[in-house]
Amino acid sequence: MESLVLTLASIGSDSRQLLSVFVFTSLLALSLFHPDYYSY
């Protein structure tokens, strides 16, 4: 988690890139916490 915070801080100057990384991380977290999403 600390490395994630450092990564977000390093790219924090570009808000659009920060937003896209945040969305990607959110989707990744959703896929990890909801494994039944992939069980068709």
mmCIF entry with sequence, helices, sheets and N, C-alpha, C, O atoms, coordinates in Angstrom:
data_MODEL
# 
_entry.id   MODEL 
# 
_entity.id                         1 
_entity.type                       polymer 
_entity.pdbx_number_of_molecules   1 
# 
_entity_poly.entity_id                      1 
_entity_poly.type                           'polypeptide(L)' 
_entity_poly.nstd_linkage                   no 
_entity_poly.nstd_monomer                   no 
_entity_poly.pdbx_seq_one_letter_code       MESLVLTLASIGSDSRQLLSVFVFTSLLALSLFHPDYYSY 
_entity_poly.pdbx_seq_one_letter_code_can   MESLVLTLASIGSDSRQLLSVFVFTSLLALSLFHPDYYSY 
_entity_poly.pdbx_strand_id                 A 
# 
loop_
_entity_poly_seq.entity_id 
_entity_poly_seq.num 
_entity_poly_seq.mon_id 
_entity_poly_seq.hetero 
1 1  MET n 
1 2  GLU n 
1 3  SER n 
1 4  LEU n 
1 5  VAL n 
1 6  LEU n 
1 7  THR n 
1 8  LEU n 
1 9  ALA n 
1 10 SER n 
1 11 ILE n 
1 12 GLY n 
1 13 SER n 
1 14 ASP n 
1 15 SER n 
1 16 ARG n 
1 17 GLN n 
1 18 LEU n 
1 19 LEU n 
1 20 SER n 
1 21 VAL n 
1 22 PHE n 
1 23 VAL n 
1 24 PHE n 
1 25 THR n 
1 26 SER n 
1 27 LEU n 
1 28 LEU n 
1 29 ALA n 
1 30 LEU n 
1 31 SER n 
1 32 LEU n 
1 33 PHE n 
1 34 HIS n 
1 35 PRO n 
1 36 ASP n 
1 37 TYR n 
1 38 TYR n 
1 39 SER n 
1 40 TYR n 
# 
_struct_asym.id          A 
_struct_asym.entity_id   1 
# 
loop_
_struct_conf.conf_type_id 
_struct_conf.id 
_struct_conf.pdbx_PDB_helix_id 
_struct_conf.beg_label_comp_id 
_struct_conf.beg_label_asym_id 
_struct_conf.beg_label_seq_id 
_struct_conf.pdbx_beg_PDB_ins_code 
_struct_conf.end_label_comp_id 
_struct_conf.end_label_asym_id 
_struct_conf.end_label_seq_id 
_struct_conf.pdbx_end_PDB_ins_code 
_struct_conf.beg_auth_comp_id 
_struct_conf.beg_auth_asym_id 
_struct_conf.beg_auth_seq_id 
_struct_conf.end_auth_comp_id 
_struct_conf.end_auth_asym_id 
_struct_conf.end_auth_seq_id 
_struct_conf.pdbx_PDB_helix_class 
_struct_conf.details 
_struct_conf.pdbx_PDB_helix_length 
HELX_P HELX_P1 AA1 GLU A 2  ? SER A 10 ? GLU A 2  SER A 10 1 ? 9  
HELX_P HELX_P2 AA2 SER A 15 ? PHE A 33 ? SER A 15 PHE A 33 1 ? 19 
HELX_P HELX_P3 AA3 PRO A 35 ? TYR A 38 ? PRO A 35 TYR A 38 5 ? 4  
# 
_struct_conf_type.id          HELX_P 
_struct_conf_type.criteria    ? 
_struct_conf_type.reference   ? 
# 
loop_
_atom_site.group_PDB 
_atom_site.id 
_atom_site.type_symbol 
_atom_site.label_atom_id 
_atom_site.label_alt_id 
_atom_site.label_comp_id 
_atom_site.label_asym_id 
_atom_site.label_entity_id 
_atom_site.label_seq_id 
_atom_site.pdbx_PDB_ins_code 
_atom_site.Cartn_x 
_atom_site.Cartn_y 
_atom_site.Cartn_z 
_atom_site.occupancy 
_atom_site.B_iso_or_equiv 
_atom_site.pdbx_formal_charge 
_atom_site.auth_seq_id 
_atom_site.auth_comp_id 
_atom_site.auth_asym_id 
_atom_site.auth_atom_id 
_atom_site.pdbx_PDB_model_num 
ATOM 1   N N  . MET A 1 1  ? 0.837   -1.203  0.000   1.00 0.00 ? 1  MET A N  1 
ATOM 2   C CA . MET A 1 1  ? 0.000   0.000   0.000   1.00 0.00 ? 1  MET A CA 1 
ATOM 3   C C  . MET A 1 1  ? 0.865   1.244   0.000   1.00 0.00 ? 1  MET A C  1 
ATOM 4   O O  . MET A 1 1  ? 0.528   2.242   -0.638  1.00 0.00 ? 1  MET A O  1 
ATOM 5   N N  . GLU A 1 2  ? 1.976   1.188   0.712   1.00 0.00 ? 2  GLU A N  1 
ATOM 6   C CA . GLU A 1 2  ? 2.860   2.360   0.744   1.00 0.00 ? 2  GLU A CA 1 
ATOM 7   C C  . GLU A 1 2  ? 3.416   2.682   -0.638  1.00 0.00 ? 2  GLU A C  1 
ATOM 8   O O  . GLU A 1 2  ? 3.545   3.848   -1.012  1.00 0.00 ? 2  GLU A O  1 
ATOM 9   N N  . SER A 1 3  ? 3.744   1.631   -1.394  1.00 0.00 ? 3  SER A N  1 
ATOM 10  C CA . SER A 1 3  ? 4.276   1.854   -2.745  1.00 0.00 ? 3  SER A CA 1 
ATOM 11  C C  . SER A 1 3  ? 3.216   2.471   -3.646  1.00 0.00 ? 3  SER A C  1 
ATOM 12  O O  . SER A 1 3  ? 3.529   3.270   -4.528  1.00 0.00 ? 3  SER A O  1 
ATOM 13  N N  . LEU A 1 4  ? 1.961   2.096   -3.419  1.00 0.00 ? 4  LEU A N  1 
ATOM 14  C CA . LEU A 1 4  ? 0.868   2.664   -4.210  1.00 0.00 ? 4  LEU A CA 1 
ATOM 15  C C  . LEU A 1 4  ? 0.727   4.144   -3.921  1.00 0.00 ? 4  LEU A C  1 
ATOM 16  O O  . LEU A 1 4  ? 0.523   4.941   -4.837  1.00 0.00 ? 4  LEU A O  1 
ATOM 17  N N  . VAL A 1 5  ? 0.833   4.519   -2.651  1.00 0.00 ? 5  VAL A N  1 
ATOM 18  C CA . VAL A 1 5  ? 0.738   5.927   -2.270  1.00 0.00 ? 5  VAL A CA 1 
ATOM 19  C C  . VAL A 1 5  ? 1.887   6.716   -2.880  1.00 0.00 ? 5  VAL A C  1 
ATOM 20  O O  . VAL A 1 5  ? 1.689   7.834   -3.357  1.00 0.00 ? 5  VAL A O  1 
ATOM 21  N N  . LEU A 1 6  ? 3.083   6.143   -2.870  1.00 0.00 ? 6  LEU A N  1 
ATOM 22  C CA . LEU A 1 6  ? 4.241   6.822   -3.452  1.00 0.00 ? 6  LEU A CA 1 
ATOM 23  C C  . LEU A 1 6  ? 4.068   6.984   -4.955  1.00 0.00 ? 6  LEU A C  1 
ATOM 24  O O  . LEU A 1 6  ? 4.441   8.012   -5.520  1.00 0.00 ? 6  LEU A O  1 
ATOM 25  N N  . THR A 1 7  ? 3.504   5.970   -5.601  1.00 0.00 ? 7  THR A N  1 
ATOM 26  C CA . THR A 1 7  ? 3.272   6.053   -7.044  1.00 0.00 ? 7  THR A CA 1 
ATOM 27  C C  . THR A 1 7  ? 2.259   7.133   -7.367  1.00 0.00 ? 7  THR A C  1 
ATOM 28  O O  . THR A 1 7  ? 2.443   7.907   -8.306  1.00 0.00 ? 7  THR A O  1 
ATOM 29  N N  . LEU A 1 8  ? 1.177   7.185   -6.581  1.00 0.00 ? 8  LEU A N  1 
ATOM 30  C CA . LEU A 1 8  ? 0.152   8.206   -6.805  1.00 0.00 ? 8  LEU A CA 1 
ATOM 31  C C  . LEU A 1 8  ? 0.719   9.589   -6.559  1.00 0.00 ? 8  LEU A C  1 
ATOM 32  O O  . LEU A 1 8  ? 0.360   10.538  -7.256  1.00 0.00 ? 8  LEU A O  1 
ATOM 33  N N  . ALA A 1 9  ? 1.599   9.718   -5.577  1.00 0.00 ? 9  ALA A N  1 
ATOM 34  C CA . ALA A 1 9  ? 2.184   11.022  -5.269  1.00 0.00 ? 9  ALA A CA 1 
ATOM 35  C C  . ALA A 1 9  ? 3.141   11.456  -6.371  1.00 0.00 ? 9  ALA A C  1 
ATOM 36  O O  . ALA A 1 9  ? 3.238   12.645  -6.678  1.00 0.00 ? 9  ALA A O  1 
ATOM 37  N N  . SER A 1 10 ? 3.851   10.497  -6.970  1.00 0.00 ? 10 SER A N  1 
ATOM 38  C CA . SER A 1 10 ? 4.827   10.840  -8.003  1.00 0.00 ? 10 SER A CA 1 
ATOM 39  C C  . SER A 1 10 ? 4.148   11.320  -9.281  1.00 0.00 ? 10 SER A C  1 
ATOM 40  O O  . SER A 1 10 ? 4.709   12.133  -10.016 1.00 0.00 ? 10 SER A O  1 
ATOM 41  N N  . ILE A 1 11 ? 2.938   10.818  -9.549  1.00 0.00 ? 11 ILE A N  1 
ATOM 42  C CA . ILE A 1 11 ? 2.233   11.233  -10.766 1.00 0.00 ? 11 ILE A CA 1 
ATOM 43  C C  . ILE A 1 11 ? 1.107   12.200  -10.439 1.00 0.00 ? 11 ILE A C  1 
ATOM 44  O O  . ILE A 1 11 ? 0.273   12.492  -11.296 1.00 0.00 ? 11 ILE A O  1 
ATOM 45  N N  . GLY A 1 12 ? 1.075   12.699  -9.209  1.00 0.00 ? 12 GLY A N  1 
ATOM 46  C CA . GLY A 1 12 ? 0.002   13.584  -8.778  1.00 0.00 ? 12 GLY A CA 1 
ATOM 47  C C  . GLY A 1 12 ? -0.027  14.894  -9.535  1.00 0.00 ? 12 GLY A C  1 
ATOM 48  O O  . GLY A 1 12 ? -1.038  15.597  -9.514  1.00 0.00 ? 12 GLY A O  1 
ATOM 49  N N  . SER A 1 13 ? 1.073   15.241  -10.208 1.00 0.00 ? 13 SER A N  1 
ATOM 50  C CA . SER A 1 13 ? 1.126   16.503  -10.945 1.00 0.00 ? 13 SER A CA 1 
ATOM 51  C C  . SER A 1 13 ? 0.178   16.481  -12.142 1.00 0.00 ? 13 SER A C  1 
ATOM 52  O O  . SER A 1 13 ? -0.343  17.518  -12.552 1.00 0.00 ? 13 SER A O  1 
ATOM 53  N N  . ASP A 1 14 ? -0.040  15.287  -12.698 1.00 0.00 ? 14 ASP A N  1 
ATOM 54  C CA . ASP A 1 14 ? -0.966  15.161  -13.825 1.00 0.00 ? 14 ASP A CA 1 
ATOM 55  C C  . ASP A 1 14 ? -2.270  14.575  -13.302 1.00 0.00 ? 14 ASP A C  1 
ATOM 56  O O  . ASP A 1 14 ? -2.356  13.376  -13.037 1.00 0.00 ? 14 ASP A O  1 
ATOM 57  N N  . SER A 1 15 ? -3.283  15.421  -13.154 1.00 0.00 ? 15 SER A N  1 
ATOM 58  C CA . SER A 1 15 ? -4.543  14.990  -12.547 1.00 0.00 ? 15 SER A CA 1 
ATOM 59  C C  . SER A 1 15 ? -5.253  13.945  -13.397 1.00 0.00 ? 15 SER A C  1 
ATOM 60  O O  . SER A 1 15 ? -5.898  13.045  -12.858 1.00 0.00 ? 15 SER A O  1 
ATOM 61  N N  . ARG A 1 16 ? -5.144  14.052  -14.713 1.00 0.00 ? 16 ARG A N  1 
ATOM 62  C CA . ARG A 1 16 ? -5.814  13.084  -15.587 1.00 0.00 ? 16 ARG A CA 1 
ATOM 63  C C  . ARG A 1 16 ? -5.186  11.703  -15.450 1.00 0.00 ? 16 ARG A C  1 
ATOM 64  O O  . ARG A 1 16 ? -5.888  10.692  -15.409 1.00 0.00 ? 16 ARG A O  1 
ATOM 65  N N  . GLN A 1 17 ? -3.849  11.668  -15.380 1.00 0.00 ? 17 GLN A N  1 
ATOM 66  C CA . GLN A 1 17 ? -3.176  10.388  -15.202 1.00 0.00 ? 17 GLN A CA 1 
ATOM 67  C C  . GLN A 1 17 ? -3.482  9.826   -13.816 1.00 0.00 ? 17 GLN A C  1 
ATOM 68  O O  . GLN A 1 17 ? -3.643  8.617   -13.651 1.00 0.00 ? 17 GLN A O  1 
ATOM 69  N N  . LEU A 1 18 ? -3.561  10.708  -12.826 1.00 0.00 ? 18 LEU A N  1 
ATOM 70  C CA . LEU A 1 18 ? -3.894  10.281  -11.471 1.00 0.00 ? 18 LEU A CA 1 
ATOM 71  C C  . LEU A 1 18 ? -5.294  9.682   -11.433 1.00 0.00 ? 18 LEU A C  1 
ATOM 72  O O  . LEU A 1 18 ? -5.523  8.668   -10.774 1.00 0.00 ? 18 LEU A O  1 
ATOM 73  N N  . LEU A 1 19 ? -6.225  10.308  -12.138 1.00 0.00 ? 19 LEU A N  1 
ATOM 74  C CA . LEU A 1 19 ? -7.604  9.823   -12.169 1.00 0.00 ? 19 LEU A CA 1 
ATOM 75  C C  . LEU A 1 19 ? -7.686  8.456   -12.840 1.00 0.00 ? 19 LEU A C  1 
ATOM 76  O O  . LEU A 1 19 ? -8.389  7.568   -12.358 1.00 0.00 ? 19 LEU A O  1 
ATOM 77  N N  . SER A 1 20 ? -6.973  8.287   -13.942 1.00 0.00 ? 20 SER A N  1 
ATOM 78  C CA . SER A 1 20 ? -7.006  7.009   -14.651 1.00 0.00 ? 20 SER A CA 1 
ATOM 79  C C  . SER A 1 20 ? -6.400  5.894   -13.803 1.00 0.00 ? 20 SER A C  1 
ATOM 80  O O  . SER A 1 20 ? -6.886  4.763   -13.819 1.00 0.00 ? 20 SER A O  1 
ATOM 81  N N  . VAL A 1 21 ? -5.336  6.215   -13.063 1.00 0.00 ? 21 VAL A N  1 
ATOM 82  C CA . VAL A 1 21 ? -4.725  5.220   -12.174 1.00 0.00 ? 21 VAL A CA 1 
ATOM 83  C C  . VAL A 1 21 ? -5.692  4.870   -11.041 1.00 0.00 ? 21 VAL A C  1 
ATOM 84  O O  . VAL A 1 21 ? -5.788  3.712   -10.636 1.00 0.00 ? 21 VAL A O  1 
ATOM 85  N N  . PHE A 1 22 ? -6.401  5.872   -10.536 1.00 0.00 ? 22 PHE A N  1 
ATOM 86  C CA . PHE A 1 22 ? -7.370  5.635   -9.467  1.00 0.00 ? 22 PHE A CA 1 
ATOM 87  C C  . PHE A 1 22 ? -8.501  4.730   -9.946  1.00 0.00 ? 22 PHE A C  1 
ATOM 88  O O  . PHE A 1 22 ? -8.922  3.822   -9.229  1.00 0.00 ? 22 PHE A O  1 
ATOM 89  N N  . VAL A 1 23 ? -8.994  4.982   -11.168 1.00 0.00 ? 23 VAL A N  1 
ATOM 90  C CA . VAL A 1 23 ? -10.057 4.156   -11.739 1.00 0.00 ? 23 VAL A CA 1 
ATOM 91  C C  . VAL A 1 23 ? -9.562  2.728   -11.947 1.00 0.00 ? 23 VAL A C  1 
ATOM 92  O O  . VAL A 1 23 ? -10.275 1.769   -11.652 1.00 0.00 ? 23 VAL A O  1 
ATOM 93  N N  . PHE A 1 24 ? -8.340  2.590   -12.456 1.00 0.00 ? 24 PHE A N  1 
ATOM 94  C CA . PHE A 1 24 ? -7.764  1.263   -12.679 1.00 0.00 ? 24 PHE A CA 1 
ATOM 95  C C  . PHE A 1 24 ? -7.630  0.501   -11.366 1.00 0.00 ? 24 PHE A C  1 
ATOM 96  O O  . PHE A 1 24 ? -7.930  -0.691  -11.297 1.00 0.00 ? 24 PHE A O  1 
ATOM 97  N N  . THR A 1 25 ? -7.172  1.205   -10.315 1.00 0.00 ? 25 THR A N  1 
ATOM 98  C CA . THR A 1 25 ? -7.005  0.570   -9.012  1.00 0.00 ? 25 THR A CA 1 
ATOM 99  C C  . THR A 1 25 ? -8.354  0.161   -8.429  1.00 0.00 ? 25 THR A C  1 
ATOM 100 O O  . THR A 1 25 ? -8.472  -0.885  -7.791  1.00 0.00 ? 25 THR A O  1 
ATOM 101 N N  . SER A 1 26 ? -9.368  0.992   -8.653  1.00 0.00 ? 26 SER A N  1 
ATOM 102 C CA . SER A 1 26 ? -10.704 0.677   -8.147  1.00 0.00 ? 26 SER A CA 1 
ATOM 103 C C  . SER A 1 26 ? -11.263 -0.568  -8.839  1.00 0.00 ? 26 SER A C  1 
ATOM 104 O O  . SER A 1 26 ? -11.840 -1.440  -8.189  1.00 0.00 ? 26 SER A O  1 
ATOM 105 N N  . LEU A 1 27 ? -11.089 -0.641  -10.157 1.00 0.00 ? 27 LEU A N  1 
ATOM 106 C CA . LEU A 1 27 ? -11.564 -1.806  -10.902 1.00 0.00 ? 27 LEU A CA 1 
ATOM 107 C C  . LEU A 1 27 ? -10.806 -3.060  -10.481 1.00 0.00 ? 27 LEU A C  1 
ATOM 108 O O  . LEU A 1 27 ? -11.389 -4.140  -10.392 1.00 0.00 ? 27 LEU A O  1 
ATOM 109 N N  . LEU A 1 28 ? -9.512  -2.919  -10.223 1.00 0.00 ? 28 LEU A N  1 
ATOM 110 C CA . LEU A 1 28 ? -8.711  -4.050  -9.774  1.00 0.00 ? 28 LEU A CA 1 
ATOM 111 C C  . LEU A 1 28 ? -9.183  -4.521  -8.406  1.00 0.00 ? 28 LEU A C  1 
ATOM 112 O O  . LEU A 1 28 ? -9.286  -5.723  -8.162  1.00 0.00 ? 28 LEU A O  1 
ATOM 113 N N  . ALA A 1 29 ? -9.468  -3.583  -7.517  1.00 0.00 ? 29 ALA A N  1 
ATOM 114 C CA . ALA A 1 29 ? -9.954  -3.931  -6.179  1.00 0.00 ? 29 ALA A CA 1 
ATOM 115 C C  . ALA A 1 29 ? -11.311 -4.628  -6.260  1.00 0.00 ? 29 ALA A C  1 
ATOM 116 O O  . ALA A 1 29 ? -11.565 -5.587  -5.532  1.00 0.00 ? 29 ALA A O  1 
ATOM 117 N N  . LEU A 1 30 ? -12.183 -4.141  -7.151  1.00 0.00 ? 30 LEU A N  1 
ATOM 118 C CA . LEU A 1 30 ? -13.499 -4.761  -7.323  1.00 0.00 ? 30 LEU A CA 1 
ATOM 119 C C  . LEU A 1 30 ? -13.362 -6.196  -7.824  1.00 0.00 ? 30 LEU A C  1 
ATOM 120 O O  . LEU A 1 30 ? -14.089 -7.083  -7.378  1.00 0.00 ? 30 LEU A O  1 
ATOM 121 N N  . SER A 1 31 ? -12.437 -6.422  -8.745  1.00 0.00 ? 31 SER A N  1 
ATOM 122 C CA . SER A 1 31 ? -12.250 -7.762  -9.289  1.00 0.00 ? 31 SER A CA 1 
ATOM 123 C C  . SER A 1 31 ? -11.672 -8.703  -8.233  1.00 0.00 ? 31 SER A C  1 
ATOM 124 O O  . SER A 1 31 ? -11.935 -9.906  -8.257  1.00 0.00 ? 31 SER A O  1 
ATOM 125 N N  . LEU A 1 32 ? -10.877 -8.149  -7.300  1.00 0.00 ? 32 LEU A N  1 
ATOM 126 C CA . LEU A 1 32 ? -10.289 -8.978  -6.251  1.00 0.00 ? 32 LEU A CA 1 
ATOM 127 C C  . LEU A 1 32 ? -11.308 -9.295  -5.160  1.00 0.00 ? 32 LEU A C  1 
ATOM 128 O O  . LEU A 1 32 ? -11.335 -10.410 -4.639  1.00 0.00 ? 32 LEU A O  1 
ATOM 129 N N  . PHE A 1 33 ? -12.142 -8.323  -4.817  1.00 0.00 ? 33 PHE A N  1 
ATOM 130 C CA . PHE A 1 33 ? -13.092 -8.518  -3.727  1.00 0.00 ? 33 PHE A CA 1 
ATOM 131 C C  . PHE A 1 33 ? -14.397 -9.157  -4.190  1.00 0.00 ? 33 PHE A C  1 
ATOM 132 O O  . PHE A 1 33 ? -15.227 -9.529  -3.361  1.00 0.00 ? 33 PHE A O  1 
ATOM 133 N N  . HIS A 1 34 ? -14.593 -9.291  -5.507  1.00 0.00 ? 34 HIS A N  1 
ATOM 134 C CA . HIS A 1 34 ? -15.796 -9.929  -6.037  1.00 0.00 ? 34 HIS A CA 1 
ATOM 135 C C  . HIS A 1 34 ? -15.401 -10.999 -7.058  1.00 0.00 ? 34 HIS A C  1 
ATOM 136 O O  . HIS A 1 34 ? -15.606 -10.817 -8.258  1.00 0.00 ? 34 HIS A O  1 
ATOM 137 N N  . PRO A 1 35 ? -14.834 -12.119 -6.581  1.00 0.00 ? 35 PRO A N  1 
ATOM 138 C CA . PRO A 1 35 ? -14.375 -13.168 -7.510  1.00 0.00 ? 35 PRO A CA 1 
ATOM 139 C C  . PRO A 1 35 ? -15.533 -13.854 -8.234  1.00 0.00 ? 35 PRO A C  1 
ATOM 140 O O  . PRO A 1 35 ? -15.338 -14.438 -9.300  1.00 0.00 ? 35 PRO A O  1 
ATOM 141 N N  . ASP A 1 36 ? -16.733 -13.787 -7.662  1.00 0.00 ? 36 ASP A N  1 
ATOM 142 C CA . ASP A 1 36 ? -17.878 -14.426 -8.314  1.00 0.00 ? 36 ASP A CA 1 
ATOM 143 C C  . ASP A 1 36 ? -18.270 -13.715 -9.602  1.00 0.00 ? 36 ASP A C  1 
ATOM 144 O O  . ASP A 1 36 ? -19.084 -14.226 -10.371 1.00 0.00 ? 36 ASP A O  1 
ATOM 145 N N  . TYR A 1 37 ? -17.696 -12.541 -9.839  1.00 0.00 ? 37 TYR A N  1 
ATOM 146 C CA . TYR A 1 37 ? -17.968 -11.805 -11.074 1.00 0.00 ? 37 TYR A CA 1 
ATOM 147 C C  . TYR A 1 37 ? -17.451 -12.572 -12.287 1.00 0.00 ? 37 TYR A C  1 
ATOM 148 O O  . TYR A 1 37 ? -17.984 -12.440 -13.389 1.00 0.00 ? 37 TYR A O  1 
ATOM 149 N N  . TYR A 1 38 ? -16.398 -13.383 -12.074 1.00 0.00 ? 38 TYR A N  1 
ATOM 150 C CA . TYR A 1 38 ? -15.801 -14.113 -13.191 1.00 0.00 ? 38 TYR A CA 1 
ATOM 151 C C  . TYR A 1 38 ? -16.349 -15.537 -13.303 1.00 0.00 ? 38 TYR A C  1 
ATOM 152 O O  . TYR A 1 38 ? -15.971 -16.268 -14.218 1.00 0.00 ? 38 TYR A O  1 
ATOM 153 N N  . SER A 1 39 ? -17.224 -15.935 -12.397 1.00 0.00 ? 39 SER A N  1 
ATOM 154 C CA . SER A 1 39 ? -17.760 -17.298 -12.449 1.00 0.00 ? 39 SER A CA 1 
ATOM 155 C C  . SER A 1 39 ? -19.068 -17.310 -13.229 1.00 0.00 ? 39 SER A C  1 
ATOM 156 O O  . SER A 1 39 ? -20.149 -17.171 -12.657 1.00 0.00 ? 39 SER A O  1 
ATOM 157 N N  . TYR A 1 40 ? -18.953 -17.477 -14.533 1.00 0.00 ? 40 TYR A N  1 
ATOM 158 C CA . TYR A 1 40 ? -20.147 -17.485 -15.370 1.00 0.00 ? 40 TYR A CA 1 
ATOM 159 C C  . TYR A 1 40 ? -20.808 -18.869 -15.363 1.00 0.00 ? 40 TYR A C  1 
ATOM 160 O O  . TYR A 1 40 ? -21.833 -19.067 -16.015 1.00 0.00 ? 40 TYR A O  1 
# 
